[in-house]
Amino acid sequence: MASGTALKTILQIANDANRQTVVYGIRVSFKGTSSTAEPVRTVLMRQSSAGTGGSSLTSNYGPNKLDPGSPSSTVTCLKGPSGTWTAEPTAGEVVWAQEIHPQAGWGEYIPLGDEIVVAASGRLAVVVTAAATVNVTAQLYWREGH
């Protein structure tokens, strides 16, 4: 999806009221056209509101189980950006941040014991701010019920 040039939520996960999750991995990649473009500020942040808009992930894109024998996910996933968010979710704590070249990507696994906890009824999102519009793909890896 295209980033636009303002702060944009690219991917948001939200827990139900009865379960927390832990995020243990993130991948973000960009499909920019300029080798001299400024890096894209990419953050993983808690959000205190769902915002208005966002759209459900396309069929087969998630939330998907890595183990087909696992129970179905209870996490809700929304994607943006641009016209799909009529009001951005309310920003909260930043728990991970990188400056990533818009013709590159970044993947990181978080060590056991240091995972990012998303509380019951909590939200966590991949949010980008780019100097020029660039296409973005984002993935989060999590375990539920922790």
Protein Blocks (a to p, Z undefined) as FASTA:
>chain_A
ZZbjbdcdfbdcdddfkbccddfbdcdddddfbfkbccddddddddfbebeejjdddehi
accdfblkbccdfbdcdddehjllmbdcdddddfbdcdddfkbccdddddehiaccddeh
iacddddddfbdcdddddddddehZZ
